[in-house]
């Protein structure tokens, strides 16, 4: 993160940002370019020029340096931050989503299964793991569609969902499968509907 204010309410206030560490006089700070930063999968090192030059002069750099595609993607993400347009970065948008937006998406997932007597589906509050090496235990409030299917165990139902095309990935919890809506996009709903169509038509 370029500064702590961008992720206020998401990142714990006691977790220093990269900008805060550099301002405090840290020589070099390393962090992941994907996950919380929202760019391509890569490692980023920022800090004092003398130390960065030493890294670039090491023979190991030739093996570890990223390709042009990584530079281009990372540059686009940095430009979006610097221009004050972080909403263009998908990771940023998903982390900063409003609860009502996530609840609405969970409701749309639930509607895919409702109306079929073999399915029971409710919208439930849950916690989503942000993941990644920076804050592996950080959770954010979310909403999920809790789905169960008559005549099958939650694990069996989860396995059935994974075998669909495209696969529908959920988490077994409370005698059902939870489909977390925090990282779903609106355009994913038709894909889920098409994937589960064989189940609701009795073909699977």
C-alpha positions as CSV (number, residue, x, y, z in Angstrom):
1,X,0.0,0.0,0.0
2,X,1.3,3.5,-0.8
3,X,-0.3,4.9,2.4
4,X,-2.4,3.7,5.3
5,X,-5.4,5.9,4.5
6,X,-6.3,4.0,1.3
7,X,-7.0,0.9,3.2
8,X,-8.4,2.5,6.4
9,X,-11.0,0.2,7.9
10,X,-9.5,-2.8,6.1
11,X,-5.9,-3.0,7.4
12,X,-5.5,-2.8,11.2
13,X,-4.3,0.7,12.3
14,X,-1.3,-0.8,14.1
15,X,0.0,-2.4,10.8
16,X,2.5,0.2,9.4
17,X,2.2,1.1,5.7
18,X,5.1,1.0,3.3
19,X,5.1,4.8,3.2
20,X,5.2,5.0,7.0
21,X,8.1,2.6,7.3
22,X,10.1,4.6,4.7
23,X,9.3,7.9,6.4
24,X,10.5,6.4,9.7
25,X,13.9,5.9,8.1
26,X,13.9,2.2,7.2
27,X,16.5,1.5,4.5
28,X,14.6,-1.0,2.4
29,X,11.0,-2.3,2.6
30,X,10.0,-5.4,0.6
31,X,6.4,-6.5,0.0
32,X,4.3,-8.5,-2.4
33,X,3.1,-6.9,-5.6
34,X,-0.1,-8.9,-5.8
35,X,-2.5,-9.5,-2.9
36,X,-3.0,-6.3,-1.0
37,X,-1.2,-4.1,-3.5
38,X,-3.4,-5.4,-6.3
39,X,-0.8,-5.9,-9.0
40,X,0.8,-8.9,-10.7
41,X,2.5,-11.7,-8.7
42,X,5.9,-10.3,-7.9
43,X,8.1,-9.0,-5.1
44,X,8.7,-5.3,-4.7
45,X,11.7,-3.7,-2.9
46,X,11.6,0.1,-2.3
47,X,14.0,2.2,-0.3
48,X,17.3,4.1,-0.4
49,X,18.9,4.3,-3.9
50,X,22.3,3.0,-2.7
51,X,20.7,-0.3,-1.4
52,X,18.5,-0.7,-4.4
53,X,21.5,-0.3,-6.7
54,X,23.4,-3.0,-4.8
55,X,20.5,-5.4,-5.4
56,X,20.5,-4.7,-9.1
57,X,24.2,-5.2,-9.3
58,X,24.1,-8.7,-7.7
59,X,24.5,-11.6,-10.1
60,X,21.4,-13.2,-8.6
61,X,19.3,-10.3,-10.0
62,X,19.6,-11.8,-13.5
63,X,17.8,-14.9,-12.3
64,X,15.1,-13.0,-10.3
65,X,14.4,-10.0,-12.3
66,X,10.8,-9.8,-13.6
67,X,9.8,-9.8,-17.3
68,X,8.4,-6.8,-19.3
69,X,4.8,-8.0,-18.7
70,X,5.2,-7.8,-14.9
71,X,6.8,-4.3,-15.2
72,X,3.9,-3.1,-17.4
73,X,1.2,-4.5,-15.1
74,X,2.9,-3.2,-12.0
75,X,3.3,0.2,-13.6
76,X,-0.4,0.4,-14.4
77,X,-1.3,-0.3,-10.8
78,X,1.2,2.3,-9.5
79,X,-0.2,4.9,-11.9
80,X,-3.7,4.2,-10.7
81,X,-2.7,4.8,-7.1
82,X,-0.7,7.9,-7.8
83,X,-3.5,9.4,-10.0
84,X,-6.0,8.8,-7.2
85,X,-7.9,6.2,-9.1
86,X,-7.5,3.1,-6.9
87,X,-11.0,1.9,-7.7
88,X,-9.6,0.8,-11.1
89,X,-7.7,-1.9,-9.3
90,X,-9.9,-5.0,-8.7
91,X,-8.2,-6.1,-5.5
92,X,-8.8,-2.6,-4.0
93,X,-12.5,-2.6,-5.0
94,X,-13.1,-6.0,-3.5
95,X,-11.4,-5.2,-0.2
96,X,-13.3,-1.9,0.1
97,X,-16.7,-3.3,-0.8
98,X,-19.7,-2.1,1.1
99,X,-21.5,-4.8,3.2
100,X,-24.8,-4.1,1.5
101,X,-23.2,-4.8,-1.9
102,X,-21.8,-8.1,-0.7
103,X,-25.2,-9.1,0.9
104,X,-27.0,-8.3,-2.4
105,X,-24.6,-10.6,-4.3
106,X,-25.0,-13.4,-1.8
107,X,-28.8,-13.0,-2.2
108,X,-28.4,-13.4,-6.0
109,X,-26.4,-16.6,-5.5
110,X,-29.1,-17.9,-3.1
111,X,-31.8,-17.2,-5.8
112,X,-30.0,-19.5,-8.2
113,X,-30.9,-22.4,-5.8
114,X,-34.3,-21.3,-4.5
115,X,-37.5,-22.7,-5.8
116,X,-36.1,-26.2,-6.0
117,X,-37.4,-28.5,-3.2
118,X,-34.1,-30.4,-2.9
119,X,-32.1,-27.3,-2.0
120,X,-32.2,-25.2,1.1
121,X,-30.5,-21.8,0.8
122,X,-30.1,-18.8,3.1
123,X,-27.9,-15.7,3.2
124,X,-25.7,-15.7,6.3
125,X,-23.1,-13.4,7.8
126,X,-19.6,-14.7,7.7
127,X,-15.9,-13.8,7.9
128,X,-13.6,-13.9,4.8
129,X,-9.9,-14.4,5.1
130,X,-7.8,-11.8,3.2
131,X,-4.9,-14.3,3.1
132,X,-1.4,-13.6,1.8
133,X,1.8,-13.4,3.6
134,X,1.4,-9.8,4.9
135,X,-1.7,-10.4,7.0
136,X,-2.5,-14.1,6.8
137,X,-5.0,-14.0,9.7
138,X,-6.8,-10.8,8.7
139,X,-10.6,-11.3,8.2
140,X,-13.2,-9.1,6.8
141,X,-17.0,-9.3,7.3
142,X,-18.8,-10.8,4.4
143,X,-22.1,-12.5,3.5
144,X,-22.4,-16.0,1.9
145,X,-25.1,-18.1,0.4
146,X,-25.5,-21.2,2.7
147,X,-26.7,-24.0,0.5
148,X,-27.5,-27.6,1.3
149,X,-28.9,-30.4,-0.8
150,X,-31.3,-33.1,0.4
151,X,-29.9,-36.6,0.3
152,X,-26.2,-35.7,0.3
153,X,-23.7,-34.7,2.9
154,X,-22.2,-31.2,2.8
155,X,-18.8,-32.6,1.7
156,X,-20.5,-34.6,-1.0
157,X,-22.4,-31.6,-2.2
158,X,-19.2,-29.4,-2.2
159,X,-17.5,-32.1,-4.3
160,X,-20.4,-32.0,-6.8
161,X,-20.2,-28.3,-7.1
162,X,-16.5,-28.5,-7.8
163,X,-17.1,-30.9,-10.7
164,X,-19.5,-28.5,-12.4
165,X,-18.4,-26.5,-15.5
166,X,-17.3,-23.9,-14.5
167,X,-16.5,-25.2,-11.0
168,X,-18.4,-23.6,-8.1
169,X,-16.1,-23.5,-5.1
170,X,-17.5,-23.3,-1.6
171,X,-16.6,-24.0,2.0
172,X,-18.3,-26.6,4.2
173,X,-19.8,-25.1,7.3
174,X,-22.9,-25.7,9.5
175,X,-24.3,-28.6,7.5
176,X,-24.0,-26.9,4.2
177,X,-21.8,-25.3,1.7
178,X,-21.1,-21.6,2.0
179,X,-20.5,-19.6,-1.2
180,X,-18.8,-16.4,-0.2
181,X,-19.9,-13.3,-2.2
182,X,-17.1,-10.9,-1.2
183,X,-14.9,-11.7,-4.2
184,X,-17.8,-12.4,-6.7
185,X,-18.5,-10.0,-9.5
186,X,-22.0,-9.2,-10.9
187,X,-21.1,-10.9,-14.1
188,X,-20.3,-14.1,-12.2
189,X,-23.9,-14.7,-11.3
190,X,-25.0,-16.0,-14.8
191,X,-21.9,-18.3,-14.8
192,X,-23.1,-19.8,-11.5
193,X,-26.6,-20.1,-12.8
194,X,-25.4,-21.9,-15.9
195,X,-23.1,-24.2,-14.0
196,X,-25.7,-25.4,-11.5
197,X,-28.4,-25.8,-14.2
198,X,-27.8,-29.5,-14.5
199,X,-28.4,-29.9,-10.7
200,X,-31.7,-28.0,-10.7
201,X,-32.9,-29.8,-13.9
202,X,-32.3,-33.2,-12.2
203,X,-29.5,-34.1,-14.6
204,X,-26.9,-34.5,-11.8
